[in-house]
Amino acid sequence: MNLIGMIWKPFELLVNALAALNAKVEDYQGKLKEPFVTTCNYLLRRAEESQRDAFLMNYFSRRRGSCARESGSLCYGLPAWII
């Protein structure tokens, strides 16, 4: 996936989808609510972290290649909301 020039829209969509799932988890009213919510929150947070890492690796890989082709050197650029 080429994230260069996409303003991180795919990752933002993923984060929004995970937030919607988290809201549904919080609405659960079963008798095992506390362990259910704790487990789901952990898994959702882990999914966001692993996907963020994958997106960053992909972005840096493509950015390095793009900058090297354009200027012959390495350069980095992250959106302000990532920093």
N, C-alpha and C positions, 0 to 999 in steps of 0.2 A: 504494500500500500504506500503510495507516495503522499506524504504529509506536507511536503514543501508547497507553500502557497495555499494550503487548505485552511489555515488559521485553526488547526487542531479540531475542526468540526467533528470528525469521527469520534475522537476521544470525549469531546463534550457531550455528544449524543449518548455514549456509553455511560458516562457519569450520571446523566439525567435519568437514564433507564434504571441504573442501580439505585438512585434516590427514590424512584417510584416504587421499586421492589421493597426498599427499606420501609416506606410508608405503609405498604401492605402488611409487612411483618409486624410492625408496631400495632396494627389494628387487630391482630390475632387475639382471640379471647378464650382459647382453650385452657384446660386445667394445667397444662405444662407450659404456660406462657413464658415464664422467666427463662428456663433452659432453652426453649425454642428461639426466643428473641436473641438471647446471648449467642447461640450457635449461628443463627442466620446473620446477625450483625458481624460476627467474626468472618464468616464466609464472604459476605458482600464486601467488607473492607479488604479482605485478601484478594478478591477478584479485581477490585479497583487498583490495588497496588501492583499486582502482576501485570495487568493490562497497561498501566501507566509506564512500567518498566519496559514492556515490549514496544510501546509507542515511542518512548524516548530512544531506545536502541535503534529502531527503524529510522527515526528522524535524524539522529546523529550520523548514522551510516550513510543515508542519502545526502545529507547536508555536506558531509565531508567530501563525498564524491562530486557533488555539484560544485562546491567551492574549488576543489582541486582542478576540475575541468575549466572553470571560469578564470581563476587567477593563479593557479599553480601552487596555492597554499591552502592550509586548513583554516576554516572559520566556523564559528558557532553562532547561533541566534535562537533564542527561546522566546516564546510569547511572554509578555509581562506577567500574565496570571499564573504561569508555571513557577516563576522564580519566587 
